[in-house]
Amino acid sequence: MGSVIPLKKSANSAYLNLKNLVNEKLYEVEKLIEFKLDSKVGLIKKMSDYHLNSGGKRLRALLTLGSAKLAGYNQEGTRDISLSACVELIHSATLLHDDVIDESDLRRGIKTSNALWGNQSSILVGDYLLSRCFEIMVDDGDLEILKLLSSTSAKIAQGEVMQLEHKGEADLLEETYIDIINLKTAALFSAATKTGAFLANSNEKEKSALESYGKNIGLAFQIADDALDYYSKEIIFGKKIGKDFFEGKVTLPLIIIFQRADSDERKFLIETFKKNERTKEDFEKTLQLIKKYKAVEDGLQRAEYFVNVSHDALGIFKDCPEKTILQNLTGFSLNRSF
């Protein structure tokens, strides 16, 4: 994997450094989420508690808090806590909905909510999380942030629908793939970091810089996530290996091998993804092609471009610990081990 594996330790350290930077605020974010999701309806409380305690990284909330701190938000204020909780609730709601769409039974190494309580309950509890999120936004009262986060929710939904629309297309264009992950993943990263700039009343240059930082780290994060589907270990990554393949999702490693494959190999890929169900034998043959054309390695190299853009976007800010930590975090999207 080239430089990817040796960097995991330092990448994970960057994530922990960001957590330590905003640890007190993150604790308040967790408390606020717990308070907002409290419900007299027993199943809602049980499911929301289970989902939110299932080991998430809280990366988007951390990015909101870290970006606000970098941009100069008054740390005695609490709006960063409220809006970080909001960003995290949007993410959690989309995960509940995604697991239903994908018929997933494992996330972060444990059973998904839909596997335990069914699809109907998971969809409705996801909706409940979104409704609580919008309450927080309304209470905050900033129309620019309300517009940003509500439009981001719409982008995420569009990205998921776009992915469904192109499901099973072995000849998916790389440009279309980037459009999909830009909507379904990078949009929320971008909104998280730009929210930090809004909180600090930053100028337009700083808003654009933090928006670019979040967007590009999100693109790299999703590309790496898709690559992990073909080489990670379930015990580390917390999901079934080959999950995207068996669901018929065409991601960057498959796009790369289709670009380089000969006519027989392309025919195999097209026929494989036309099928309603793919077999273990199909997966093993596809893995051979991925190794043959070094698709995972080359996919991660493409992601390095977005890592570099994300890192450089913060160049307009003066040197400080917050800037260093956020720039170091860009490598986490590629080299994380969790």
Steps between C-alpha positions, in 0.01 A plus 500: 500500500796732461508773764151432630565237767802659675310825545209347695653567841561869431161535329322361804707734720373797298142395572576464872671840502184660361291323763730626773487854358122524541439227756297711745277629220455150358381380841234772494402397146441144622291626792290720272435215257398275787264769632347570158437134424335423831148374436209356692457255215705205621606365160625841384720538806627143478587526131652849512711406803617182329588679176681794660698273735616268223852641472480785249804724455297826532733629228254750356426648841874520568554681171229753587654567840857511367413729210315741728801511731740559211281777359494680836159418646466612862558178694277620783203476264284190454377534141787280379376227735142524372593502132756221538221291652285595205759387246546172686124437508475550124777244455342253742161530330649430159677189636170361631338560162801366306501173690138446400568580134809278493337224707806510725520287812841615625650843567800585719527132584155464657146429381326789324180647642295368210637150557381515861176700478402493133498743210188692592627593846842597364353736241271666753774541762724647230224750428476572873874583511459740207204673662698556820787632291278758332371609842859579598554699180184703554599570861840623379322752279774560241327490161825448308585191705140376479514533122842330484409197710151452356635515144773254603234252614343530155839442333559184701161363394574587136833320521338185635232504229766562234693198628185287477437631149843375388498176698640209300669716233839335460594769246426788738702810417751618758353849470156367596648314797664822624167683461329233713750504785516878489129510579460205735819544706708810428202737528461438874873526568498830312195626690661405832815702437321794338264516799809562713584798281144635525514474878814714509356757255794429268559690178412339166855378438510313828151357444604374156826361638326299773232388256772370263684335788188309604391407150835356398561312821151351451579387146824337614318337793237339275750382239701334778182353648412346164852363461484341846211288370754304298794462735409569863425248773151484651637487855673836442263677267174383656312406186480204266772500238362519147179660626491758219575233241217271609259796511588587139666833585767600251777690676842627396693169513247347259503808276879475477502131404226558242711778345799265470333164438507309173178416314443167677556654842261785421238251385538314831455822699195613301331160531589474869344834588191435291416205725259539790749323726876461477678187626814450707663368184414827323657691787819291497540550124442873540760512780750338261435776248534767768839356597604460136431865417604638844161666525502555877847655496415726206167596656677611817748696289206685345377572852838648590422786261197593709705464820754748365232749392338473842832556678593801286157663535589599857812681385328841528469463879784608725712224650356369826439165673144479360624542143772237547259247648239550226763476226646184654150353512479492120712184499253328732249471216745278308695320768257439785471157656150559646 
